[in-house]
Structures are given as C-alpha cells and as structure tokens.
C-alpha cells in the first residue's frame, strides 16, 4: 500500500457500540480479551473469535449458561466493546512479532489466550467468518494447544475459499485511494440500503450488532488490511492446514452472500476430523439468525467423525 494512501486511512474511528460487561478485560498487544463472570462452577470454556468488522458481543447471548466460562477475543486494532470495566494489561502477555490487523497477529493473540486463561478441561473455540481463519492459523502455529480443543467454525473463511460473487464484484474496482470515500458513503447510508442483500432477514439483535460495522476498528487502515490479508490467506493457504485440528464442526449457512458457500463446503470436506453441518440459516450470521442452531459445547455432532455432512 502506498504511504500516501495509508496516511489517509490512519484517521481514528470513534467507538460507536458497546455493552455492559461483568468480568475482567485484559489488553494483549494491540488486541484484548474479556473474561465474563459466571455464577456457577464452570464446566466448560468457550473462546469466541469474532469476524471481520464485528465485535465480541456477537457471542454473548449464545453462551449465557451460568456454568460457561466465556472468554472473548478482541482482534488487533479493534475497539473493546465493553462498558463498566477498566482494561488492564495482561500479566502473561508476550510480544507478538507480526503485523497488527492480520490473521497471523490475531492467531498469535489467540494462542496466548488459549495457553493462559481457560480453567476447565472442556474447551471450545467458536470462530465466525474471519475468526475461522484466525483459529486455523493459530492451530498451525501451536498444534499442541489444540490437541483436545473442540472447534466450531461458523460460516468460516477457509483455505481455498473466496468471497461471494456480489462481494467480489463490489471490491474489484475499489482502489486504496477510494477506501476513505467508500467508508464515509457506507456509514452515511442507512443499513437498510444494503443490509437485506448481504445480511439477510433482519431481527433486533442483528440490527444492534450489524448497524455500526464500519465503526468497530480503531482506524480505517485496519478495515482495509483485515480484508486484503484474509483474502490473501484464503488464496494462499492449502487445505492440509486441517491436519492440526482434532475435532469439531463446520457450521454452514443455508444462504451466504458474504462468502462463497460452494467453496466453503469444498474446503471443509477436505478436513477428515471435523463434521460439516449445513443449516437452514438465511444468512452469513448464523448465531444472530437463530442461536438454537449453535450446537451446545460437547454436543456429539461436534465430536468429530469423517467429515460427513449432517443434516
């Protein structure tokens, strides 16, 4: 990226969405992690890895059991979407030698969280969209940490995947110099203009979380870097990365206008240790469409089989 274009994109973005949070929030490098308080003795741990331009609130209503230890990643250069908690530096953090805003940086961030925070033996990592790529990259870097971890990859960005044709068509003419203008245009337009096309049928929770997507990062440069990097990661990463994961499931939406569903399925079926679970979800955002579609931690459907589809 030309320096002149990068300078235009460094302009800070003010946080536009947050929720009350009860727990601890740790800064880790250029990212963060939030550990929610739970009222019962924790029986399992869920780590949520949000998708592109999302925030960790994506997972909070899907995992509300009092015995769930919920640990929520905030990817590098994203706003921490919490009220009522003062973040503190994680005492166990180590320097991350990767470019912030990339899959590689956030994978290193996830591995530090996985190595230091879970307190139960039953750990699930739930990644949505770009979060799926972050999880797979993390597993390839520290397969020892993932030996007994259950993965739930929801509408994930996968090796050899690609964007939906509508998204590809929109992105092709966009140069680096156009991004500041495009972001302003999207932020000034009501979400109803584009929401139905890309987000599917709306509901109150989707409107809450998807209405301020382009305000989730700390600057515009992260918006562009995240996108270009995850597209390159999908193109350049071979499917043999799946050898580093032990069990879990791919959760595939019935309709997806963000990522190409056929490419997603082809990639997922190359994994021999995880189940491919197709859903009736009408959009890329399965958790927000119907949280009943999310298998409970430890559900047999996520125990891993031979990559067979479950309907």
C-alpha positions in Angstrom: 0.0 0.0 0.0 1.3 3.5 -0.9 2.3 5.6 2.1 0.0 8.4 0.9 -3.0 6.1 0.9 -2.0 4.6 4.2 -1.9 8.1 5.8 -5.4 8.8 4.6 -6.6 5.6 6.4 -4.8 6.2 9.7 -7.6 8.6 10.8 -9.0 7.3 14.1 -12.6 5.9 14.3 -14.6 6.6 17.4 -16.2 3.6 19.1 -20.0 3.5 18.3 -21.2 0.4 20.0 -20.6 -1.2 23.4 -22.5 -3.2 26.1 -22.3 -3.6 29.8 -19.9 -6.3 30.8 -19.2 -8.0 34.1 -15.8 -9.6 34.3 -12.1 -8.8 33.6 -10.7 -7.2 30.4 -7.1 -7.6 29.5 -5.1 -5.7 26.9 -2.8 -8.1 25.0 -0.6 -6.3 22.5 -2.8 -4.4 20.0 -5.8 -6.6 20.9 -7.6 -7.6 24.1 -9.5 -10.4 25.8 -12.6 -10.2 28.0 -13.4 -12.9 30.6 -17.0 -12.8 31.7 -18.0 -13.6 35.2 -20.1 -16.8 35.7 -22.3 -17.5 38.6 -21.9 -21.3 38.8 -18.8 -23.6 38.8 -17.5 -23.6 35.2 -17.9 -26.9 33.5 -16.7 -25.8 30.1 -14.9 -22.9 28.4 -15.9 -21.1 25.2 -13.5 -18.8 23.5 -15.2 -16.5 20.9 -13.2 -15.1 17.9 -15.3 -12.5 16.1 -15.4 -11.9 12.4 -14.4 -9.1 10.1 -15.8 -5.7 11.3 -17.7 -7.4 14.2 -17.0 -7.4 17.9 -17.1 -9.9 20.7 -20.8 -9.2 21.5 -21.6 -11.5 18.6 -21.2 -14.4 21.0 -22.6 -13.2 24.4 -26.2 -14.2 24.0 -25.4 -17.6 22.5 -23.5 -18.7 25.6 -25.4 -17.4 28.7 -25.3 -20.6 30.9 -24.1 -19.8 34.4 -21.6 -22.7 34.1 -20.0 -21.4 30.9 -16.6 -19.7 31.2 -16.9 -17.3 28.3 -13.6 -15.8 27.0 -14.0 -13.2 24.2 -11.2 -12.1 21.9 -11.0 -8.5 20.6 -8.8 -8.7 17.5 -5.9 -6.3 17.0 -6.8 -2.6 16.4 -10.5 -3.2 17.2 -12.4 -1.2 19.9 -13.1 -3.2 23.1 -16.9 -3.2 23.2 -17.5 -3.0 26.9 -18.9 -0.6 29.5 -18.3 -0.6 33.2 -14.8 -2.3 33.1 -11.4 -0.7 33.0 -9.0 -2.8 30.9 -5.7 -3.8 32.4 -2.5 -5.2 30.9 -2.4 -9.0 30.8 0.4 -10.1 33.1 1.1 -13.1 31.0 1.3 -11.4 27.6 4.4 -11.8 25.3 5.4 -9.6 22.4 3.8 -10.5 19.0 6.1 -10.3 16.1 3.5 -10.0 13.3 1.8 -7.1 11.6 -1.2 -5.9 13.5 -4.5 -6.3 11.7 -3.5 -9.6 10.1 -4.7 -13.2 10.6 -1.2 -14.0 11.8 -1.2 -11.4 14.5 -4.6 -12.4 15.8 -3.6 -16.1 15.7 -0.7 -15.3 18.0 -3.1 -13.4 20.2 -5.5 -16.3 20.4 -2.7 -18.7 21.3 -1.6 -16.6 24.2 -5.2 -16.5 25.4 -5.6 -20.3 25.0 -2.4 -21.0 26.8 -3.2 -18.8 29.8 -6.9 -18.3 30.5 -9.1 -21.4 30.3 -9.7 -23.1 33.7 -11.8 -26.1 32.5 -10.8 -29.3 30.7 -13.5 -28.9 28.1 -12.6 -26.0 25.7 -14.4 -24.9 22.6 -13.2 -22.2 20.3 -16.0 -20.6 18.3 -14.9 -18.5 15.3 -17.2 -16.7 12.9 -16.2 -15.8 9.4 -12.6 -14.3 9.5 -12.4 -15.8 13.0 -12.3 -19.2 11.4 -9.1 -18.3 9.6 -7.6 -16.9 12.8 -8.3 -20.2 14.6 -6.9 -22.4 11.9 -3.8 -20.3 11.6 -3.4 -20.4 15.4 -3.7 -24.2 15.4 -1.0 -24.5 12.7 1.4 -22.4 14.9 0.7 -24.2 18.2 -0.9 -27.6 17.4 0.0 -28.8 20.9 -2.5 -26.3 22.3 -5.3 -27.6 20.1 -4.9 -31.3 20.7 -8.1 -31.6 22.8 -9.9 -28.4 21.8 -13.3 -28.5 20.1 -13.7 -26.1 17.2 -16.9 -24.5 16.0 -16.2 -22.7 12.7 -19.3 -20.7 11.7 -19.6 -19.5 8.1 -15.8 -19.5 8.2 -13.1 -18.1 5.9 -11.3 -21.2 4.9 -8.2 -22.2 2.9 -9.0 -22.1 -0.8 -12.2 -20.2 0.0 -13.4 -16.9 -1.6 -15.9 -14.2 -1.3 -19.4 -14.3 -2.8 -19.7 -13.1 -6.3 -21.6 -10.0 -5.2 -18.9 -9.0 -2.8 -16.1 -9.8 -5.4 -17.9 -7.6 -7.9 -18.1 -4.7 -5.4 -14.5 -4.9 -4.4 -12.8 -5.2 -7.8 -13.0 -1.5 -8.7 -12.0 -0.3 -5.2 -8.5 1.2 -5.1 -6.7 2.1 -1.9 -7.4 5.8 -2.6 -11.1 5.1 -2.7 -11.5 3.5 0.7 -11.9 6.6 2.8 -14.6 7.8 0.5 -16.3 4.4 0.4 -16.3 4.1 4.2 -17.9 7.5 4.6 -20.5 6.6 2.0 -21.4 3.3 3.7 -21.6 5.0 7.2 -23.8 7.7 5.9 -26.3 5.3 4.2 -29.0 3.6 6.3 -28.2 -0.1 6.8 -31.5 -1.0 5.1 -30.0 0.1 1.8 -27.5 -2.8 1.8 -28.5 -4.9 4.8 -31.2 -7.1 3.2 -28.9 -8.0 0.4 -25.9 -9.1 2.4 -27.2 -9.6 5.9 -30.5 -11.5 5.1 -33.7 -11.2 7.1 -33.1 -8.8 10.0 -34.0 -9.1 13.6 -33.4 -6.8 16.6 -30.1 -8.3 17.6 -28.8 -8.2 14.0 -29.7 -4.6 13.7 -27.9 -3.8 17.0 -24.7 -5.5 16.0 -24.5 -5.0 12.3 -25.6 -1.4 12.1 -22.2 0.1 13.0 -19.8 -2.4 11.4 -17.5 0.3 10.0 -17.0 1.8 13.4 -15.7 -1.4 15.1 -12.0 -0.8 14.3 -9.8 1.9 15.7 -8.8 3.2 12.3 -9.7 2.8 8.6 -6.4 1.2 7.8 -7.4 -1.9 9.8 -10.6 -2.2 7.7 -8.5 -2.4 4.5 -5.6 -4.5 6.0 -8.0 -7.0 7.5 -9.8 -7.5 4.2 -6.8 -7.7 2.0 -5.0 -10.0 4.4 -7.8 -12.5 4.9 -8.4 -12.7 1.1 -4.7 -13.5 0.6 -4.8 -16.0 3.5 -7.7 -17.9 1.8 -6.0 -17.9 -1.5 -2.5 -19.0 -0.3 -3.3 -21.4 2.5 -3.6 -25.1 1.5 -6.2 -27.4 3.0 -3.5 -29.5 4.6 -3.7 -27.0 7.5 -6.6 -29.1 8.8 -4.1 -31.8 10.0 -3.6 -29.6 13.1 -7.2 -29.8 14.4 -8.6 -32.8 16.3 -12.4 -32.4 16.3 -15.4 -30.0 16.0 -17.7 -28.9 13.2 -18.1 -26.5 10.4 -21.4 -24.7 10.6 -22.5 -23.7 7.1 -25.4 -21.3 6.4 -28.2 -22.2 4.0 -27.6 -18.8 2.2 -24.4 -16.8 2.4 -23.9 -13.6 0.4 -20.6 -12.7 2.1 -18.5 -15.8 1.4 -18.9 -18.3 -1.4 -20.8 -21.3 0.1 -19.7 -23.8 -2.6 -16.0 -23.0 -2.0 -16.6 -23.1 1.8 -18.1 -26.6 1.5 -15.4 -27.9 -0.8 -12.7 -26.8 1.7 -14.5 -28.1 4.8 -15.0 -31.5 3.2 -11.2 -31.8 2.9 -11.0 -31.9 6.7 -11.0 -35.5 7.9 -11.5 -34.8 11.6 -14.4 -32.4 11.7 -18.1 -32.7 10.9 -19.7 -30.5 8.2 -23.1 -29.3 9.5 -25.3 -27.5 7.0 -28.1 -25.3 8.5 -31.2 -23.6 7.2 -29.8 -20.2 8.3 -30.8 -17.5 5.8 -27.5 -15.5 6.1 -23.8 -15.5 6.9 -24.7 -14.7 10.5 -26.0 -18.0 11.9 -25.6 -17.1 15.6 -27.6 -13.9 15.1 -30.3 -15.6 12.9 -31.1 -18.3 15.4 -28.9 -19.3 18.3 -30.7 -22.6 18.6 -28.7 -23.6 15.5 -25.5 -23.4 17.6 -24.6 -26.9 19.0 -24.0 -26.9 22.7 -20.4 -27.3 23.8 -19.6 -31.1 23.8 -22.6 -31.9 21.6 -21.9 -35.2 19.8 -22.3 -33.6 16.4 -19.0 -31.8 17.2 -17.2 -34.8 18.4 -15.6 -35.3 15.0 -16.1 -38.1 12.6 -15.0 -38.5 9.0 -16.0 -35.1 7.5 -19.5 -36.3 6.7 -22.3 -33.8 6.3 -25.0 -33.9 9.0 -28.5 -32.5 8.2 
